[in-house]
């Protein structure tokens, strides 16, 4: 059995490859695919097959998937371009005879009102329509997104009100992805994957406890949060999408709880306090 991991040159994909290796998959049965394959030369040195392909290149994707049995499809990061990019991946997987796909999506993709959810729901439906047995890994927010080190210095800002978000670590979610693609069949199952559910004020309080310094969460109106993000260097279009995601958090659309993640991991999720402590070390 050969497993392809797209986005292997990024943090999540690399961790997923490492998790597959840790679960006993032979290195030469793993194909790591990405644009900048020089970033994973160390994996190639350990025997992982490395192939260059970007989501915008259907021919390269088809060649990268050739001969593989399963595909761990890590979502692209280019918001606004993913409909075409993900279509390319699905078509290439179908053409290459991939027998099973696990796709990293967003919580409650079928009901979420977040702008971010649109491309993910499109991809879930494209996979369903393709006829390839698929499982949807609806990942909640990574702790790493919140930059707890920066929060110690500057505080935590957002527009999520008292909404709860089920924060998980990237390694936990990548390990769950490896477990899902190794399973025999999860045809069309959607896993709502997250860790402990907290408000951003509660997250700030935990960062305070772990750092020994007062960290305050400042909740902003959505338009002011966009301005704050732009002032920090984020392009306005991306800032608007992030602020909209915080609106979704306020509406309860990022609260999954840890049940599905623990099912895939076969263990409890990494406690948020432990993850924050490690991030600050």
Short mmCIF file of the C-alpha atoms (twelve columns), coordinates in Angstrom:
data_MODEL
# 
_entry.id   MODEL 
# 
loop_
_atom_site.group_PDB 
_atom_site.id 
_atom_site.type_symbol 
_atom_site.label_atom_id 
_atom_site.label_alt_id 
_atom_site.label_comp_id 
_atom_site.label_asym_id 
_atom_site.label_seq_id 
_atom_site.Cartn_x 
_atom_site.Cartn_y 
_atom_site.Cartn_z 
_atom_site.pdbx_PDB_model_num 
ATOM 1   C CA . UNK A 1   0.000   0.000  0.000   1 
ATOM 2   C CA . UNK A 2   1.352   3.405  -1.007  1 
ATOM 3   C CA . UNK A 3   0.111   6.628  0.599   1 
ATOM 4   C CA . UNK A 4   0.498   10.058 -0.988  1 
ATOM 5   C CA . UNK A 5   0.590   13.112 1.273   1 
ATOM 6   C CA . UNK A 6   0.043   16.453 -0.448  1 
ATOM 7   C CA . UNK A 7   1.350   19.616 1.150   1 
ATOM 8   C CA . UNK A 8   4.211   17.569 2.587   1 
ATOM 9   C CA . UNK A 9   6.499   20.598 2.385   1 
ATOM 10  C CA . UNK A 10  4.275   22.487 4.848   1 
ATOM 11  C CA . UNK A 11  4.119   22.069 8.637   1 
ATOM 12  C CA . UNK A 12  0.967   19.909 8.724   1 
ATOM 13  C CA . UNK A 13  1.936   17.641 5.840   1 
ATOM 14  C CA . UNK A 14  5.426   17.072 7.239   1 
ATOM 15  C CA . UNK A 15  3.962   16.114 10.618  1 
ATOM 16  C CA . UNK A 16  1.545   13.732 8.894   1 
ATOM 17  C CA . UNK A 17  4.441   12.018 7.103   1 
ATOM 18  C CA . UNK A 18  6.287   11.729 10.415  1 
ATOM 19  C CA . UNK A 19  3.157   10.225 11.995  1 
ATOM 20  C CA . UNK A 20  2.858   7.645  9.223   1 
ATOM 21  C CA . UNK A 21  6.484   6.668  9.763   1 
ATOM 22  C CA . UNK A 22  5.905   6.446  13.519  1 
ATOM 23  C CA . UNK A 23  2.946   4.134  12.900  1 
ATOM 24  C CA . UNK A 24  5.174   1.733  11.015  1 
ATOM 25  C CA . UNK A 25  4.565   2.643  7.387   1 
ATOM 26  C CA . UNK A 26  7.720   1.926  5.391   1 
ATOM 27  C CA . UNK A 27  9.351   5.107  4.123   1 
ATOM 28  C CA . UNK A 28  9.288   3.935  0.508   1 
ATOM 29  C CA . UNK A 29  5.509   3.447  0.797   1 
ATOM 30  C CA . UNK A 30  5.018   7.164  1.500   1 
ATOM 31  C CA . UNK A 31  5.034   9.781  -1.263  1 
ATOM 32  C CA . UNK A 32  5.517   13.352 -0.085  1 
ATOM 33  C CA . UNK A 33  4.246   15.894 -2.607  1 
ATOM 34  C CA . UNK A 34  4.785   19.647 -2.604  1 
ATOM 35  C CA . UNK A 35  6.018   22.654 -4.540  1 
ATOM 36  C CA . UNK A 36  9.354   23.244 -2.804  1 
ATOM 37  C CA . UNK A 37  10.641  19.725 -2.293  1 
ATOM 38  C CA . UNK A 38  14.020  20.968 -1.100  1 
ATOM 39  C CA . UNK A 39  12.298  21.578 2.226   1 
ATOM 40  C CA . UNK A 40  11.809  17.838 2.710   1 
ATOM 41  C CA . UNK A 41  15.160  16.594 1.487   1 
ATOM 42  C CA . UNK A 42  15.681  15.174 4.976   1 
ATOM 43  C CA . UNK A 43  12.604  12.975 4.477   1 
ATOM 44  C CA . UNK A 44  13.956  11.853 1.114   1 
ATOM 45  C CA . UNK A 45  17.241  10.992 2.839   1 
ATOM 46  C CA . UNK A 46  15.234  8.705  5.139   1 
ATOM 47  C CA . UNK A 47  13.672  6.907  2.180   1 
ATOM 48  C CA . UNK A 48  10.410  8.795  1.669   1 
ATOM 49  C CA . UNK A 49  9.569   9.198  -2.018  1 
ATOM 50  C CA . UNK A 50  9.474   12.913 -2.844  1 
ATOM 51  C CA . UNK A 51  7.669   14.309 -5.893  1 
ATOM 52  C CA . UNK A 52  7.296   17.913 -6.979  1 
ATOM 53  C CA . UNK A 53  3.787   19.144 -7.804  1 
ATOM 54  C CA . UNK A 54  1.695   22.208 -7.040  1 
ATOM 55  C CA . UNK A 55  -2.090  22.255 -6.848  1 
ATOM 56  C CA . UNK A 56  -2.218  24.474 -9.925  1 
ATOM 57  C CA . UNK A 57  -0.504  21.819 -12.115 1 
ATOM 58  C CA . UNK A 58  -2.874  18.943 -13.034 1 
ATOM 59  C CA . UNK A 59  -0.276  17.011 -15.039 1 
ATOM 60  C CA . UNK A 60  2.288   17.126 -12.236 1 
ATOM 61  C CA . UNK A 61  -0.348  16.031 -9.731  1 
ATOM 62  C CA . UNK A 62  -1.384  13.105 -11.899 1 
ATOM 63  C CA . UNK A 63  2.235   11.997 -12.203 1 
ATOM 64  C CA . UNK A 64  2.792   12.418 -8.460  1 
ATOM 65  C CA . UNK A 65  -0.236  10.259 -7.636  1 
ATOM 66  C CA . UNK A 66  0.575   7.509  -10.139 1 
ATOM 67  C CA . UNK A 67  0.727   4.070  -8.531  1 
ATOM 68  C CA . UNK A 68  -0.559  5.194  -5.133  1 
ATOM 69  C CA . UNK A 69  -3.449  3.588  -3.268  1 
ATOM 70  C CA . UNK A 70  -4.445  6.298  -0.801  1 
ATOM 71  C CA . UNK A 71  -4.257  10.091 -0.666  1 
ATOM 72  C CA . UNK A 72  -3.992  12.322 2.373   1 
ATOM 73  C CA . UNK A 73  -5.176  15.550 0.774   1 
ATOM 74  C CA . UNK A 74  -3.968  18.503 2.833   1 
ATOM 75  C CA . UNK A 75  -5.995  21.564 1.911   1 
ATOM 76  C CA . UNK A 76  -4.242  24.328 0.017   1 
ATOM 77  C CA . UNK A 77  -3.617  27.624 1.787   1 
ATOM 78  C CA . UNK A 78  -4.367  30.101 -1.007  1 
ATOM 79  C CA . UNK A 79  -7.806  31.406 -0.101  1 
ATOM 80  C CA . UNK A 80  -9.808  32.281 -3.198  1 
ATOM 81  C CA . UNK A 81  -7.834  29.939 -5.459  1 
ATOM 82  C CA . UNK A 82  -8.751  26.624 -3.900  1 
ATOM 83  C CA . UNK A 83  -11.801 25.758 -5.995  1 
ATOM 84  C CA . UNK A 84  -9.661  25.300 -9.100  1 
ATOM 85  C CA . UNK A 85  -6.668  23.948 -7.212  1 
ATOM 86  C CA . UNK A 86  -8.702  21.361 -5.339  1 
ATOM 87  C CA . UNK A 87  -10.573 20.407 -8.497  1 
ATOM 88  C CA . UNK A 88  -7.182  19.625 -10.015 1 
ATOM 89  C CA . UNK A 89  -6.341  17.365 -7.068  1 
ATOM 90  C CA . UNK A 90  -9.649  15.488 -7.191  1 
ATOM 91  C CA . UNK A 91  -9.454  14.935 -10.959 1 
ATOM 92  C CA . UNK A 92  -5.832  13.795 -10.712 1 
ATOM 93  C CA . UNK A 93  -6.721  11.387 -7.904  1 
ATOM 94  C CA . UNK A 94  -9.551  9.937  -9.960  1 
ATOM 95  C CA . UNK A 95  -7.365  9.600  -13.056 1 
ATOM 96  C CA . UNK A 96  -4.582  7.944  -11.044 1 
ATOM 97  C CA . UNK A 97  -6.932  5.356  -9.575  1 
ATOM 98  C CA . UNK A 98  -6.602  6.489  -5.954  1 
ATOM 99  C CA . UNK A 99  -8.794  4.214  -3.842  1 
ATOM 100 C CA . UNK A 100 -9.290  6.316  -0.716  1 
ATOM 101 C CA . UNK A 101 -8.918  9.978  0.244   1 
ATOM 102 C CA . UNK A 102 -8.745  11.779 3.579   1 
ATOM 103 C CA . UNK A 103 -9.219  15.546 3.182   1 
ATOM 104 C CA . UNK A 104 -8.469  18.259 5.760   1 
ATOM 105 C CA . UNK A 105 -11.544 20.478 5.933   1 
ATOM 106 C CA . UNK A 106 -13.095 22.948 8.394   1 
ATOM 107 C CA . UNK A 107 -15.547 22.359 11.287  1 
ATOM 108 C CA . UNK A 108 -19.172 21.927 10.289  1 
ATOM 109 C CA . UNK A 109 -18.307 22.637 6.649   1 
ATOM 110 C CA . UNK A 110 -21.799 21.655 5.525   1 
ATOM 111 C CA . UNK A 111 -23.537 24.185 7.800   1 
ATOM 112 C CA . UNK A 112 -20.895 26.818 8.585   1 
ATOM 113 C CA . UNK A 113 -21.541 30.389 7.466   1 
ATOM 114 C CA . UNK A 114 -17.826 31.265 7.475   1 
ATOM 115 C CA . UNK A 115 -16.347 32.456 4.193   1 
ATOM 116 C CA . UNK A 116 -13.552 29.942 4.806   1 
ATOM 117 C CA . UNK A 117 -16.039 27.085 4.696   1 
ATOM 118 C CA . UNK A 118 -17.122 27.644 1.090   1 
ATOM 119 C CA . UNK A 119 -14.053 26.197 -0.633  1 
ATOM 120 C CA . UNK A 120 -13.926 23.319 1.837   1 
ATOM 121 C CA . UNK A 121 -17.560 22.397 1.254   1 
ATOM 122 C CA . UNK A 122 -16.956 22.596 -2.491  1 
ATOM 123 C CA . UNK A 123 -14.069 20.150 -2.101  1 
ATOM 124 C CA . UNK A 124 -16.037 17.745 0.080   1 
ATOM 125 C CA . UNK A 125 -18.794 17.686 -2.539  1 
ATOM 126 C CA . UNK A 126 -16.289 17.261 -5.381  1 
ATOM 127 C CA . UNK A 127 -14.802 14.240 -3.630  1 
ATOM 128 C CA . UNK A 128 -18.257 12.795 -3.015  1 
ATOM 129 C CA . UNK A 129 -19.213 13.299 -6.654  1 
ATOM 130 C CA . UNK A 130 -15.949 11.690 -7.804  1 
ATOM 131 C CA . UNK A 131 -16.976 8.363  -6.321  1 
ATOM 132 C CA . UNK A 132 -13.670 7.954  -4.471  1 
ATOM 133 C CA . UNK A 133 -14.291 6.700  -0.911  1 
ATOM 134 C CA . UNK A 134 -13.432 9.703  1.228   1 
ATOM 135 C CA . UNK A 135 -13.279 10.866 4.820   1 
ATOM 136 C CA . UNK A 136 -13.438 14.516 5.812   1 
ATOM 137 C CA . UNK A 137 -11.157 15.671 8.612   1 
ATOM 138 C CA . UNK A 138 -12.800 18.887 9.735   1 
ATOM 139 C CA . UNK A 139 -9.928  20.419 11.677  1 
ATOM 140 C CA . UNK A 140 -10.573 23.163 14.185  1 
ATOM 141 C CA . UNK A 141 -8.031  25.883 14.952  1 
ATOM 142 C CA . UNK A 142 -4.420  24.994 15.681  1 
ATOM 143 C CA . UNK A 143 -3.015  26.458 18.875  1 
ATOM 144 C CA . UNK A 144 -0.119  27.631 16.717  1 
ATOM 145 C CA . UNK A 145 -2.456  30.080 14.929  1 
ATOM 146 C CA . UNK A 146 -2.843  32.127 18.111  1 
ATOM 147 C CA . UNK A 147 0.882   32.917 18.581  1 
ATOM 148 C CA . UNK A 148 0.927   32.538 22.347  1 
ATOM 149 C CA . UNK A 149 4.482   33.900 22.559  1 
ATOM 150 C CA . UNK A 150 3.338   37.080 20.857  1 
ATOM 151 C CA . UNK A 151 0.293   37.212 23.125  1 
ATOM 152 C CA . UNK A 152 2.557   37.364 26.180  1 
ATOM 153 C CA . UNK A 153 4.140   40.521 24.767  1 
ATOM 154 C CA . UNK A 154 1.158   42.214 23.124  1 
ATOM 155 C CA . UNK A 155 -1.995  40.623 24.485  1 
ATOM 156 C CA . UNK A 156 -4.572  38.631 22.534  1 
ATOM 157 C CA . UNK A 157 -6.928  40.366 20.109  1 
ATOM 158 C CA . UNK A 158 -9.942  39.090 18.227  1 
ATOM 159 C CA . UNK A 159 -13.593 39.490 17.346  1 
ATOM 160 C CA . UNK A 160 -14.938 36.203 18.687  1 
ATOM 161 C CA . UNK A 161 -16.897 37.548 21.648  1 
ATOM 162 C CA . UNK A 162 -17.699 34.760 24.083  1 
ATOM 163 C CA . UNK A 163 -17.738 32.088 21.396  1 
ATOM 164 C CA . UNK A 164 -15.898 28.854 22.071  1 
ATOM 165 C CA . UNK A 165 -13.247 27.356 19.809  1 
ATOM 166 C CA . UNK A 166 -11.980 23.789 20.174  1 
ATOM 167 C CA . UNK A 167 -8.245  24.435 19.995  1 
ATOM 168 C CA . UNK A 168 -5.978  21.488 19.173  1 
ATOM 169 C CA . UNK A 169 -2.287  21.159 18.489  1 
ATOM 170 C CA . UNK A 170 -1.097  20.721 14.931  1 
ATOM 171 C CA . UNK A 171 0.761   17.489 15.877  1 
ATOM 172 C CA . UNK A 172 -2.433  15.964 17.323  1 
ATOM 173 C CA . UNK A 173 -4.407  16.799 14.181  1 
ATOM 174 C CA . UNK A 174 -1.652  15.501 11.898  1 
ATOM 175 C CA . UNK A 175 -1.459  12.268 13.886  1 
ATOM 176 C CA . UNK A 176 -5.234  11.896 13.544  1 
ATOM 177 C CA . UNK A 177 -4.938  12.415 9.787   1 
ATOM 178 C CA . UNK A 178 -2.368  9.618  9.604   1 
ATOM 179 C CA . UNK A 179 -4.664  7.345  11.601  1 
ATOM 180 C CA . UNK A 180 -7.602  8.143  9.334   1 
ATOM 181 C CA . UNK A 181 -5.799  7.406  6.070   1 
ATOM 182 C CA . UNK A 182 -4.441  4.138  7.470   1 
ATOM 183 C CA . UNK A 183 -7.921  2.917  8.411   1 
ATOM 184 C CA . UNK A 184 -9.594  0.580  5.946   1 
ATOM 185 C CA . UNK A 185 -12.780 2.538  5.202   1 
ATOM 186 C CA . UNK A 186 -14.512 5.650  6.466   1 
ATOM 187 C CA . UNK A 187 -16.607 6.216  3.353   1 
ATOM 188 C CA . UNK A 188 -17.994 9.784  3.487   1 
ATOM 189 C CA . UNK A 189 -17.648 10.097 7.251   1 
ATOM 190 C CA . UNK A 190 -16.953 13.585 8.570   1 
ATOM 191 C CA . UNK A 191 -14.919 13.891 11.750  1 
ATOM 192 C CA . UNK A 192 -15.317 17.159 13.681  1 
ATOM 193 C CA . UNK A 193 -11.796 17.458 15.079  1 
ATOM 194 C CA . UNK A 194 -10.770 19.744 17.898  1 
ATOM 195 C CA . UNK A 195 -9.408  19.883 21.399  1 
ATOM 196 C CA . UNK A 196 -10.582 21.649 24.521  1 
ATOM 197 C CA . UNK A 197 -13.329 24.216 23.902  1 
ATOM 198 C CA . UNK A 198 -12.411 27.635 25.274  1 
ATOM 199 C CA . UNK A 199 -13.265 31.263 24.754  1 
ATOM 200 C CA . UNK A 200 -10.409 33.522 23.722  1 
ATOM 201 C CA . UNK A 201 -10.624 35.170 27.147  1 
ATOM 202 C CA . UNK A 202 -10.089 31.733 28.703  1 
ATOM 203 C CA . UNK A 203 -7.184  31.121 26.327  1 
ATOM 204 C CA . UNK A 204 -5.605  34.410 27.428  1 
ATOM 205 C CA . UNK A 205 -6.085  33.439 31.074  1 
ATOM 206 C CA . UNK A 206 -4.314  30.110 30.497  1 
ATOM 207 C CA . UNK A 207 -1.437  31.865 28.726  1 
ATOM 208 C CA . UNK A 208 -1.226  34.129 31.785  1 
ATOM 209 C CA . UNK A 209 -1.033  31.117 34.108  1 
ATOM 210 C CA . UNK A 210 1.644   29.407 32.056  1 
ATOM 211 C CA . UNK A 211 3.761   32.519 31.437  1 
ATOM 212 C CA . UNK A 212 3.419   34.202 34.805  1 
ATOM 213 C CA . UNK A 213 2.549   37.452 33.042  1 
ATOM 214 C CA . UNK A 214 -0.836  39.093 32.662  1 
ATOM 215 C CA . UNK A 215 -2.305  38.458 29.217  1 
ATOM 216 C CA . UNK A 216 -5.603  40.149 28.389  1 
ATOM 217 C CA . UNK A 217 -7.998  39.313 25.567  1 
ATOM 218 C CA . UNK A 218 -9.319  42.417 23.802  1 
ATOM 219 C CA . UNK A 219 -12.509 41.807 21.854  1 
ATOM 220 C CA . UNK A 220 -12.963 44.166 18.917  1 
ATOM 221 C CA . UNK A 221 -15.830 44.860 16.527  1 
ATOM 222 C CA . UNK A 222 -15.276 42.951 13.307  1 
ATOM 223 C CA . UNK A 223 -14.364 46.030 11.243  1 
ATOM 224 C CA . UNK A 224 -11.846 47.196 13.843  1 
ATOM 225 C CA . UNK A 225 -10.320 43.722 13.986  1 
ATOM 226 C CA . UNK A 226 -9.798  43.910 10.218  1 
ATOM 227 C CA . UNK A 227 -8.022  47.256 10.690  1 
ATOM 228 C CA . UNK A 228 -5.905  45.763 13.480  1 
ATOM 229 C CA . UNK A 229 -4.817  42.839 11.294  1 
ATOM 230 C CA . UNK A 230 -4.034  45.089 8.328   1 
ATOM 231 C CA . UNK A 231 -1.937  47.334 10.582  1 
ATOM 232 C CA . UNK A 232 -0.026  44.197 11.553  1 
ATOM 233 C CA . UNK A 233 0.831   43.509 7.922   1 
ATOM 234 C CA . UNK A 234 -1.923  41.152 6.777   1 
ATOM 235 C CA . UNK A 235 -3.417  41.866 3.326   1 
ATOM 236 C CA . UNK A 236 -6.886  43.363 3.664   1 
ATOM 237 C CA . UNK A 237 -8.632  40.478 1.884   1 
ATOM 238 C CA . UNK A 238 -7.055  37.921 4.210   1 
ATOM 239 C CA . UNK A 239 -7.763  40.100 7.229   1 
ATOM 240 C CA . UNK A 240 -11.435 40.204 6.266   1 
ATOM 241 C CA . UNK A 241 -11.555 36.410 6.001   1 
ATOM 242 C CA . UNK A 242 -9.899  36.008 9.406   1 
ATOM 243 C CA . UNK A 243 -12.278 38.486 11.005  1 
ATOM 244 C CA . UNK A 244 -15.172 36.604 9.439   1 
ATOM 245 C CA . UNK A 245 -13.812 33.401 10.974  1 
ATOM 246 C CA . UNK A 246 -13.914 35.082 14.377  1 
ATOM 247 C CA . UNK A 247 -17.534 35.986 13.672  1 
ATOM 248 C CA . UNK A 248 -18.115 32.282 13.069  1 
ATOM 249 C CA . UNK A 249 -16.441 31.450 16.375  1 
ATOM 250 C CA . UNK A 250 -18.782 33.901 18.101  1 
ATOM 251 C CA . UNK A 251 -21.694 32.058 16.474  1 
ATOM 252 C CA . UNK A 252 -20.500 28.687 17.805  1 
ATOM 253 C CA . UNK A 253 -19.214 27.341 14.497  1 
ATOM 254 C CA . UNK A 254 -15.753 26.334 15.769  1 
ATOM 255 C CA . UNK A 255 -16.858 24.366 18.826  1 
ATOM 256 C CA . UNK A 256 -16.367 20.662 18.123  1 
ATOM 257 C CA . UNK A 257 -15.152 19.298 21.433  1 
ATOM 258 C CA . UNK A 258 -12.464 16.577 21.572  1 
ATOM 259 C CA . UNK A 259 -14.559 13.418 21.071  1 
ATOM 260 C CA . UNK A 260 -13.813 12.700 17.386  1 
ATOM 261 C CA . UNK A 261 -10.153 13.656 17.689  1 
ATOM 262 C CA . UNK A 262 -9.713  11.336 20.653  1 
ATOM 263 C CA . UNK A 263 -11.425 8.557  18.701  1 
ATOM 264 C CA . UNK A 264 -8.884  8.806  15.892  1 
ATOM 265 C CA . UNK A 265 -5.920  9.271  18.225  1 
ATOM 266 C CA . UNK A 266 -6.917  6.435  20.525  1 
ATOM 267 C CA . UNK A 267 -5.905  8.636  23.469  1 
ATOM 268 C CA . UNK A 268 -6.832  11.947 25.098  1 
ATOM 269 C CA . UNK A 269 -5.953  15.107 23.214  1 
ATOM 270 C CA . UNK A 270 -2.918  17.047 24.396  1 
ATOM 271 C CA . UNK A 271 -4.171  19.243 27.266  1 
ATOM 272 C CA . UNK A 272 -4.277  22.894 26.290  1 
ATOM 273 C CA . UNK A 273 -2.252  23.884 29.356  1 
ATOM 274 C CA . UNK A 274 0.511   21.454 28.354  1 
ATOM 275 C CA . UNK A 275 0.493   22.690 24.769  1 
ATOM 276 C CA . UNK A 276 0.746   26.321 25.853  1 
ATOM 277 C CA . UNK A 277 3.563   25.476 28.270  1 
ATOM 278 C CA . UNK A 278 5.465   23.770 25.455  1 
ATOM 279 C CA . UNK A 279 4.864   26.698 23.094  1 
ATOM 280 C CA . UNK A 280 6.319   29.103 25.646  1 
ATOM 281 C CA . UNK A 281 9.354   26.960 26.485  1 
# 
